[in-house]
Amino acid sequence: MTLTSKVPRFEDINNFRRFHRDYDAALTNSMRNEIRKSGGGMLLAVHPGYSMDGPMAISSIKLGCQFRFEFGDDITRKYVDDYLIRFLHAVRTTRLAVSVLADRHSESQLRALGPEINSDRTIIICHAPDDAPTPIFNNFDYFLYELAKDKNVEKVVNYIQWSKLYWTFMRLGVRHIYLAGELCFRDGNGEQGCVYEARDWLSKFRPLKVTLLPSLTFPNMKTRA
């Protein structure tokens, strides 16, 4: 008898936005119930798998992957393995609803790891650029995001995009976001990476509470100056 792994259901965030053409009322009500049972909590992972180059395949002994970047001697194979195992275990076992802000690379990594998550839970995917955690809901949003880089209105565009995410989450009943993902570290210039950036933007919206989970971030250390 062969045991088959469960695979998460990946759902686009627009399925939960009431006035969007892809809105799914039944799916939205199911997610509201899940969030209510968790006390209004949601695990939000930023660019999960962004630092790794595929495939992130799990053997019976260890995780195997290649790095997209150079991190230095402190980032050992075991360090990466431990982070990925903790992250996958959290997605599989948490009582919180789960969503991700994912560029194309990190989304493909997460989908490839679906059987390793071994859960049929729903994971909400909101797209983001590969150089920022800014929520992107359609092609026009991405056009504005790229245009804003050259027009000195980047903060305004970012605020609009994050407010869309905030109101989508609020209508689902989210009251507390727990942040995980990549990148997240400190150097001589202070806090760096998309996870910290997501925390700073989400913290602007009250009464939403935001908590960063260091054990579920990468590389989560102070690098050499």
Secondary structure as UniProt FT lines:
FT   STRAND          9..12
FT   HELIX           13..16
FT   TURN            18..19
FT   TURN            21..22
FT   HELIX           25..37
FT   TURN            38..39
FT   STRAND          41..46
FT   TURN            48..51
FT   STRAND          52..58
FT   STRAND          63..67
FT   TURN            73..74
FT   HELIX           77..93
FT   STRAND          97..102
FT   HELIX           104..112
FT   HELIX           114..117
FT   STRAND          122..127
FT   TURN            130..131
FT   HELIX           139..148
FT   TURN            149..152
FT   HELIX           154..172
FT   STRAND          176..187
FT   TURN            188..189
FT   STRAND          190..192
FT   HELIX           194..202
FT   TURN            203..204
FT   TURN            206..207
FT   STRAND          209..222
//
